[in-house]
Amino acid sequence: MQRLLLVPYQRCLYRKMATLSQTKELFRRAEAVCFDVDSTVIKEEGIDELAKFCGVGDAVTEMTRKAMGGSMIFKTALTERLSIIRCSREQVNKLITDHPPQLTPGIRERFPWNVTSREVLHSPNGAFNTQGEKRELVERLHQRNIKVFLISGGFRCIVEHVATQLNIPQHHVYANRLKFYFNGEYAGFDESQPTAESGGKGKVISMLKEQYGFKTIVMVGDGATDLEACPPASAFIGFGGNVIRPQVKERSSWYVTSFGELLKELEKI
């Protein structure tokens, strides 16, 4: 997910970037893969959808435009946008029910059983196999005993819904928590979560390494805060299937526009 603020690009500029072949090799032998959610695993940006649903889309869009000027850190931008939205628990639940997040094609997709051999051979993203069976990136990672995590600067209530669709355990979800009063009115967000801070995704990955003993973790995402999570991530894969961030594409050793490209690489194992 694209973040709105000051990202320490100096660290990215001066560290040694892995080559394309090195990044692909790290992905093939990864013990864990961490996905960003907004504009990566799902097509939309959750906070913008929530703002539209609450009738303040234009105000939040203007806030986002100002934040793009680089004068605000992530927590400040998040705090001020949420203070405009001031969503109730009921509104959040209704958003998820009436307008559930849309999964990006290829992360979990079912293909028809009557796919012809010609269609399989000429599938541009390698998504079909010769039987036309379903092929899901997350499922294939699970089959190879690669742990999958969702790390998002978005909201846990939305990300948990996505995790359920992908059969990802809830304890593999790291995202911001909205807070509500007993009557359901907005009461802020949990500022103690690492994802509430700039650099939070890197903190989560460091924690995963310590907790599980992972040596090789790959981060996949579309935004600047995904890129800055490497290091401590072993490798970063830029994703432009929903929106292309030029600065992220420029700094990515491996930049993909479909999850089929990652699936094809897994099939080489």
N, C-alpha and C positions, 0 to 999 in steps of 0.2 A: 504494500500500500504506500502510495506517495505521501510523504510527510512534508510539512509545510515550512520548515524552518531551517535554522542553522544546523547544518550537518558538518562534522569535522572532516571535510574532504582532504585536508592536508595529510591525514593519516592514510587515506586511500591513494593519494597522489604519490607518496614517497615509499610506500611499502612495495615489495616485489610481488607483482601479480603472477598468479599461476598461468601457465600456457593453456591453450585450448585442450591439448591432449592430456595434460596433467589434471585439468578440471574434470574431464570426462572419466579419467581413470579413478579419481577420487569419488565421483558419483557412483561408479560401478561397484566400488568396494566400501561404500559408506555403511556405517553401522546405524546411522540415523539421518533422516532428512527432515528439515524444518521448513514449512511453507508459511509465507505470509498469506493473509486471507483476502482483504479488500483489494480488488483489481488483479488478484492472482488466482486464488482458489475460487473466488466468486467474481462475477462480472462487475459489480458495482462497488461504490464506496459507502459503507454502512452509515456513517455519520451524515452524509449528504442525503441518503434515502430517508433517514429518520427526520431530518430537518424538513424535507419536502412533505412527508407524511404529517408533520405537526404544523404545517402551514407557514414555515419560516425559511423556506429554501433559499429565497433571494437574499435574505439577510446573512445567512451562513455562507452563501457563495461570495458575497462581498467581503465577509470576514476572511474567507480563504484567500481571496485575491490580495488583501492587505498582508496576510501572513506570508504570502509568497515573496514579499519584499525582503524577507530574511531578518526582520526585526524582532521576531518572537521565537522563543524556545517552544518545544512541543507541548509541554505541560500548560504553558500560558495559552497557546492556541486552542488546546482541548478545553481548558476551563472556560474560556470566553465563548467559544461556540456552544458549549453545553448550557451556558448561562442564557444564551439566546433561545435555544431549543426548549429547555426546561420540560422535558418529556415526562409524562407520568408512567407508572408501571403498566397501566391499562393500555396506553398508547404504544408502548414498546411491544407488549404481547400481541396487540392487534396488528401491528406492522408485520411481525413474524408470521402471523396467521394469514393475513390478507395479501401480503407482498413478501413472501419468503425469499431469502437470498437465492440468486440464480447461479448455479454451479457453472464454472468455465468448462466448455467442451473438452473432453479428454481426461479430466480429473476423475470422473466417474460417468461412464457413458455405456449404454447398451446399444449394440448394433444388430440389425435384422439378420435372421437366420438364412434368408434367401439371397445373401450377397453372392454375386457371381465371382468366379475366379478372376475375370478381367478387372472387376472393381477392386478386388483385393490387390492385384499386382500393381494397379495404378493409383492406389490410395496414397495421396501426397504426404500424409503425416504418419504412415505406418500403423494406423489405428486398427485396421482389419487383420484378421488372420484367415487361414484357408477355410476354416469352418464358419466364419462369420460370427463367432461367439463373442460375448461381451469381453472387452479388454479395458480394464481400469488401471490407471497409474497407481493409485493408492493401494488397490488390491494386490497388484503385482509386487509392490514394495513389501507389503505384509507377507506375501507368499515366500519372499526371499528372506524373511525374518529381519527386515530393515525396519526399525522403529520410525514412526511418523508422528510429528508434532505440528501443531498450529500455533504460531506466535504472531500476535496481532496487536496493533495499537487501537483496534476497534473494541467492541463491547462483547463481553463474555456471553451474555444472553443470546446474542446473534451467532457468535462463533460456535457455541455449544450445539446449536441447531445444525450448523454445517458439519461439525464433527460427527454427529449422530448419523447424518446421511452418508458419511464416508467410513463409518465403522471405526472411527478413531476414538480411543478411550477418553473420557472427560478429563482424566488427570494428565492427559497429554496436551491440554489446551492452556495457553497462557495469553490472557487478554485483560482489558480493563473492566472493572466492575462498577456498574451504576449503583447508586444508593438511593433509597426511597424512604420516606416517612411512613408511619403506620397507615396513613390514609392513602398511600400510593403516590403522593406528590414527590416530585424530584427533590433530592437532598444532596446532590453532588456525586462525586465518584471517589473510589478508593485510591488515594494518592500514594499509598504504600506499595502498589503493584509496580514491578520493574518496568512494565510496558507503558507506564504513565510518564516515564522520563525519556529524554533523548539518550540514545545509547542503550535503551532497555532491552532490545532484542539480543544484543551481545551479552548482556548480563544473564539473560535466560540461558543462552547457549553455554556460557561458562558454568552455570549451575548444573545444567544437564551433564556436562562432562564430569563434574565432580560427583554428582549423584549416581550416575550409571556407569561411569568409567569409560565412556565413549572416547575413542581416539580419533575417529573420522566422522565429522558432522558436516553436512552440506546444507546451506541456506538457499532457498529459492524465493524470489520475490521481484516486484516491479519497481520498488522505490528506493530512495536514498538511505533510509534507515535499515533496509534489508542489506544493502551493499556494505554499510558500515559495520554490520555484524560479522564481517570476515576481515581479519580475525576478531574473535576467537574461533569462528567457524573455519573448517579446513578449506572450504571452497565456497564460492558464490556463483549461482546461475541466475542471470538476469532473465526476467519473463516479460515479454511484450505482447502477450496474446489479447489483452484488453486495452491497454494504453501503453504507448512507448514514451519513456522518460529519456530524452537524449543523453543527459549526463550519466544515467545508469547504463545505458547501452554502450556508451563510449568507454566506461570503466570495467565492463564485464568481459572476461576472457571467453566465456561461453554465453551467448545471448540467444534465447529461443522465443518463438512466437506461438508455439503449440506444445501441449504436453505429450503429443505423439512423438516429438523429437526425443524426449527423455525416455519414453517407453522403448523406442528403437534402440537406444543405447543400452538399456537394461537387457535387451534380448541378445546382446553380444556376449553376455556372461556365459 
